[in-house]
Amino acid sequence: MKMEQRYASAERSALVSLLGLLGLTVAKGAAGWLTGSKALLADACHSAADCAGSLTSFMGIRNSKQSEAKKQTESAIAIVLSAFLLVAGIEIGVSSVRSMAAGADQPPEWGSVIVIVAGIGAREALARYKRSKDIQLGIRAERSGESRSDIFASITALVGTTGAIAGDLLDIPILYVMDPAAGIVIAAFVLRMGYQLITTVLQSTGRSALNEIDAQTLLESMQRIDGVVAVEELRAREQGHYLVLDVVIRVNPRISVTEGQEIALRVKRHLTKRFLHICDACVQVQPYDPGFPYKSNHHEEELPSFIQ
């Protein structure tokens, strides 16, 4: 699959996830308002946090094709959305606490349970779709892996609303507080997600795009390529869901410039073909200069032609 097609497919899957989560947010919010369920309103706020995360992911893919000024603008938008989530989480939590303190006098309607169950099914379908697309596109596991706090939040809302309704059926009014209590727990999830989104955006420019295991794997892979004497430097920068590598390799100083360029081209092709999450590699060639004998991964019979 060509890189342009890979970007288009990744952008399309991120957009589908974004729109699906937006629909869930609106449906849960409307149902929570109509049924009087604090837990469902909090769950809607959590879906909004998921939607903000998907929006950040979608903008990350588009950022790779935009100017630096546009990237900074969209990063600012992501920070504003994250701050809004923090405020919304606090508001939901305060409202639920007030409801408990005042004494919940009625349970939510049965419709809230139906909406929560349907929302769990829809969210799981979206997660499976996104995960399958990420695997096909070679998106790194640490970027595609999602926290399942969305499912925990919905299950918490389901327990709260069901418990409150059961209190009405069993004539146990004390159980009515289970609905706002679930809202408090979900509000804590929302606050956590809002904080994580803010820190992710603020730290995205300064964090290392490669962990130690990834770097070691890439180094070992490049050192097995014919003509590479040593890998002097390996840096990575994020470009959407993918990586762009800056590599400095050392080659035998007795070979020609053309041969050095051919080795660099082999390294670039190997990296972009072997590792799907690497979309490009800038390979610089430097002579290996500590003195003879030069380290080489060529076979003995290839050495005469290699050093001529």
N, C-alpha and C positions, 0 to 999 in steps of 0.2 A: 504494500500500500504506500503510495507517494505521501510525502510529508504534508502537502496541501490537502489531500484527501483525509489524512489523519487528523489534521487540525479541524477540518469541516465536520468530521464525524464527532470529534470530542466536543466541539461547540454545540452541535445539535443535541447530543445526549445531555449536556449540562443545561441547555435551554428547556428540554423536556422535563428534567428534574425540577428546574426552577418554576415552571408553569404549574406542574403538578402540586408542588408544595404551596404555591400561592393559592391554588384552588382549595386545598385542604384548610389553609388558614382562614379563608373567607367562609367556607362551609362550617367549620368548627366555631368560629366567632359568632356567626349568625345563630347557629343552633344553641350555643351557650347563652346568648342574650335572650332568645325566645323561651328556653326551658328553665332559665334561672339557675343554671349550674355554674358555680364558681370554678369547679374543677375543669369543666369543659372550656371555659374562657381562658383559664391558665394554660390548658393544652393547646388552645389556638395560639396563644402567645409563644409557646414553645415551637409550634409549627412555623410561626413567623421567624423565629430564630434560625430554624433549619433553612427557611427560605433565604434569609440573609446570608447564611453560609454558602448556599448554592449560588447566590448572586455574586459573592466574592470569587467563587470558583469560576463562574462564567466570565467575569471581568478579567480574571487571571489569564484565561485562554485568549481573550481579545487583546489584552495588554501586549502580548508578544508581537502584535502586528501594528502597534500604535506608537505615537511619539511619547517622549518622556513626560512632556507636560500633560498629555492626556492620561498617562499612567498615574501621575500624582493627583490629578483631579478625581479619578475613580477611586484611588486609595482614600482620599478625603471623604468621599461618599460612603465608603465602607465603614470608616470610623464613625461617621454620623449615625449610620444605621445601627452600629453596635452600641453606641451611647443611648440611642432610642430604646433598644432592647433592655438595657440596664434599667432605664427609667420605667419601662413597661413592667418589667419583672418586679421592681419595688412596688409599683402601684397595685399589681395583682396581689402580692403578698400582704400589703397593708389592708386592702379591701377584704381579703379572706380573714385576716386577724380581727378586723372590726365586726365581720359577720359572726364569727365565733364568740366574740366578747358580748355582742348584743343578744346572742342566743338564737341559733337558727330555728325558725318556727315552721318551716315547710321544706319538703324535699324537692329536688328537681323533677322534671317530668321524664317519663320513660323514653321519650325521643332522644334525650341526651345519651343514653346507653347505646341506642342503635347507631347514632352518629359516631360515637367513640369506636365501636367495633368495626364499623365500615372504614373509619379512618385508619385503624391499625392495618387492615387488609390493603388499603390503597398505599399506605406508606411503605409497607413491606414490598409491594410490587414495584414501586419506584426505586427502592434500594437495590433490589435484585436486577432491575433493568440497568441501572447506572453501573453496578458492579460488573455485570457481564460485558458492557461496552468498554469499561476501563481495562478489563483483562484483554479484550480483543485488540485494543489500541496500544497495549504495552505501557499503560500509565502505572507509575510506581505504586506499590502496595501501600506505602505509608501515606501517600496522597489520596488514594482512593478509599482506604479503609475509613470507616465512619464510626463514630461513637454511637452506640445504640441507646443513648439516653432518650431518643424520641420514642422508642417502644416502651421504655421504663416509665416515661411521663404519661403515655396513653394508658398503660396498665394501672398506674396510680390513679388517674382520672376515672378509669372504669371501676376500680375498687371503691373509690369515694362516692361516686354517684350511685352505684349499686347498693352500697351500704346504707346510704341515706334513703333510698327508695324502699329497701328492706325494712328500715325503721318505721316507715309509714305503713307498710303492709302488716308488720308485727305489732304495731301500736307502741313503738319504743322511740319516743321523740328525741331521746339523747343521741340516737344514731344520725340525726340530721346534720350534726357537726362534721360528719365524715366527709361531706362534700367540700366545705371550705377548708378543712384540714388538708385534703388532697391538693387543693389550690395552693396552699402554703408550700408544700413539698415541691410542686411543679415550679413555683416561682423561684425556688432555690436553683432548680435546673436551668431556668431561663437566665438568671443572674450569672451562673457559671459559664453558659454559652456566650453571653454578651462579653464577658471578660476575656474569654479565649479568643473571640473574634478580634477584639481590639489589640490584644498582644500579638496575634498572628500578623495583622496588618503592620503594626509598628516594628516588628522584628523581622519582617520578610526580607528587607534589604541587607540586614546584617548577619543573617544566619548562614551557616554552611549548607550548601545544597547537597553535599555528599557526606554520608556518615562513614565511619572507619571501615566497615565491612564492604560497602560499595567501592570505596577508593582502593582497597586492597585487591578486590576482584578485577577492577579495571587495570590496575598496574600489572598484575600477573598476566592478564590477557594480552596487553600490549607488548610485554617483554617476550612473548612467544612468537611475535611477528618477525619474519625474516628481515634482517637489516637493522633492527632496533637493538642498539648496544645497551642503552639505559634510558629510563624515563626520568628526566630531570625535574619536571614540574607538572602538576595536574591540578587544575582548578575548574570549578563548575559554577554556572549561574543558572538560575531557574528562568524558564521561558514558558509561561503557562503551566501545563502539567508536565512539561518535558525539561530536559537539561541541554545546555550548550557547554561543551568542554573547551578549555584552553590548555593545550598540551605542548610541552617542550621535550623533544626526544634527542638523544645523542646517537650519532652514527659514526662509522669509521671515517676518519678525515681523508683517507686516500681515495674515496669514491668521488665521482663527479657530482656536480650540482643537479644534473638531471636525475641521476640515480637517487640522490637524497630526496628530490621531489616525488619520485615514484614510491619511495618508502613512506613518505608522509601521506600520500594518497591511499596507500594500502592500509595505513593505520586509521585514517578517517573512514574508509569504507567498512573496515572491520568493526569499528565502534558503532556506527549508525546501523549496520545490518545485524550485528550480534546482540546489541542492547536496544530494545524498542523504545525505551524512555529517553534515549539520546537522539535529539533531532539534528544536531550539527556538532562539528568538532573543528577547531582551528589548531592545526598542528604546525609547530615551528621546528625546524631542523637545525641542530648545532653539532659541531664536530666533537667527538670524544677525545680528550686531550691528556689524560694522565700518562700516556706513553705505552709502548709495546710491552707485553702482548695485549692487543685489544680484545675485550670480551665480545664474543659473538655467539649468536644462536644458530649460525649456519653449520651445515654438516661439513666434515673435513674435505670432501671432494669439491665443495663449492668455494672454498677459501681462495684458491688461485685467481679465479675470475672475479671474486669479490674485492680483492685489494689491488687489482690492476688499475 
